[in-house]
Amino acid sequence: MPDGPNDMTSEDNEILRMPPGLHTEAKMWANARRWQTIWPQVIAHAWAEPDFKAHLLQDARAAICAKFGYELSPELKLTIEDASTGTYNPHGAPGKDRWEYLPKMELKLYIPPAPPVEHRAVAITHYSETGRTYPMTSG
């Protein structure tokens, strides 16, 4: 989603014209897609700006919001750390991962306690409405 009214795309305008229920889900998907472009920018800025990197390591949510205007879901606890290993190989084979020994990303999700059987069908739809289904977006 755009950072301000002047950044609206035709896709953003289309989302705003949707009925409220669809609008919310479309916004979540748009935010998830936006995260794919923000995360590499976060890394690039952390490499170039020591103050931003320090803020990011201390309070990732606040640093990302301040720098990019991107608000993470309040249901997400995001921790960012320096990688303990990893080497960039600019001469690696095309189409192959040129990062060697970089640790795998970790995402921890929780399965909530099961409600009584008679409430489960509705409870799972309410779970989806919270935004927890889309951990990298704001609900």
N, C-alpha and C positions, 0 to 999 in steps of 0.2 A: 504494500500500500504506500501511497505517497507520503512525504514528510509534511507537505503543506498544500494549500488549495491550488497553487500554480503548478504542482507536480502531478496533477490528475491525468491519467491515461484514459483512452476510450474504454479499456477493460475495467478500470476503476469506476468510471461513470456507469457502465453496465451493471456492475455489482450494486451500486447505490440505487438503481432502479428496480432491483429485485424485491420480492416480498420479504418482510423482516426475517422470517426463519431461514430462507435461502440466503439472504444477505449475510447473516452471521456465519453460516458454513462457508460461503464463498470467500468471505473476508479471512477466515481461518486458513483456507487453502492458499489464498494470495499471500498471507503472511508467511506460510511455510515455504512457498517459492521464494519469497524475498529473503528468507534466512539463508538460502543457498548462495545468494550473492553477497550477503552481509558477512558471513563467516570468513571468507577469504580476505575481505577488506579489513576485518578485525585483526587477522594475522598480519597483514601488510602494515597496518598502522602500529601494531605492537612492535614489529621489527624496527620501524622508523622513529617511533616516538616513545622514549623511555618513560615519560610521565603517564602517557596513556596505558602503557603496559603495566606499570605499577598499580594504576587505578583498576585495570582489568583483573589483575591477580587478587586484588583486595576485595573488589565488589563488582563482579562481572556485569550484573544486571544494570547497575547505575552507570557504569562506564559505557556500555553498549547503547543505552538510552541517550546519554548525554552526547555521544559522538554521532550516532546514526538516527536518533529519533525512533528507534525500534524498541518497543516494549515487549518483553518476554512475558509469557503467561505467569500470573501470580501463583499458579499451581506448580511452577517449575523452580527447583533449586538448582541453579547452574554454578558449577565450580570449574574454573579454568586454571590449569597448571602448566608450567614449563614442562616440555617433554624431557624425560631423563636420557633418552637416546634419540638418534636420528641423524642421518647425513644426506645431504642433497647431492645427487650425482647428475650434473648437467649433461654428461656424455652417455647416459643410459640409453637403452634401445627405445626407439620411437614406439609409442603405444604402451609402454611398460611403466610401472611406477618408478619414478626417478628418485623417490625418497627411500633410503635404505635404513632399516632398523628403527623406524618410527613406531612407537607403540600404537596399538589399536585404540580407537576411541571407545569410550565406555558410556553407555546410557542405561541408567537404572530406572525401571518402571515398577510400580507396585500394583498387585492385584488386591483390590479392597476386600474386606471380609464379606462373605456371601450373606445377603439378606434372606429372610424367609422365602421359601420356594414361590409362594403366591405373589411375591413382590419383585421377583428377579427380572421379568420381562420389562417392566416399567423402570426398574432401578437402572438397568443397563442403558436405557435411552436417556435417563437423567444424567448418568455418568458422562455420556457423549456430550450433553449440553454444557457441561462444566468447562469444556475446553481441554480436559486432561487427555483426550484422545489425540490431540495435536500438541505434543509437548514443547515444540519450538515456536509456538504462536501465542498471541494474546487472545483470550476468549471474549 
